[in-house]
């Protein structure tokens, strides 16, 4: 399912770790925003990994799961486009 993940991480080291983790799951579209296509197992695993990395008392990670109809309604003003790259490629 198409998922938008945004984060606000106070500590530089934790922020870098979160960014590197998310790069393995999706495409960075803004400084603290990623677009990912995650199945339920991937979403669950990512949630566990994020909870292990962040300080839940001061950091924030938001995950917005969008169905295909919601994805079609995304409006982008200025540069950029909705990520349409598959999470894997056939070789």
BELPE-V93003 format. One record per residue. N is the residue number from 1. RES is the residue in three letters. SS is DSSP state (H for helix, E for strand, - for the rest). Layout:
N RES SS
N RES SS
//
This chain:
1 UNK -
2 UNK E
3 UNK E
4 UNK E
5 UNK E
6 UNK E
7 UNK E
8 UNK E
9 UNK -
10 UNK -
11 UNK -
12 UNK H
13 UNK H
14 UNK H
15 UNK H
16 UNK H
17 UNK H
18 UNK H
19 UNK H
20 UNK H
21 UNK H
22 UNK H
23 UNK H
24 UNK -
25 UNK -
26 UNK E
27 UNK E
28 UNK E
29 UNK E
30 UNK E
31 UNK -
32 UNK -
33 UNK E
34 UNK E
35 UNK E
36 UNK E
37 UNK E
38 UNK -
39 UNK -
40 UNK H
41 UNK H
42 UNK H
43 UNK H
44 UNK H
45 UNK H
46 UNK H
47 UNK H
48 UNK H
49 UNK H
50 UNK H
51 UNK H
52 UNK H
53 UNK H
54 UNK -
55 UNK -
56 UNK -
57 UNK -
58 UNK -
59 UNK -
60 UNK E
61 UNK E
62 UNK E
63 UNK E
64 UNK E
65 UNK E
66 UNK E
67 UNK -
68 UNK H
69 UNK H
70 UNK H
71 UNK H
72 UNK H
73 UNK -
74 UNK -
75 UNK -
76 UNK -
77 UNK -
78 UNK -
79 UNK -
80 UNK -
81 UNK -
82 UNK -
83 UNK -
84 UNK -
85 UNK -
86 UNK -
87 UNK -
88 UNK -
89 UNK -
90 UNK -
91 UNK -
//
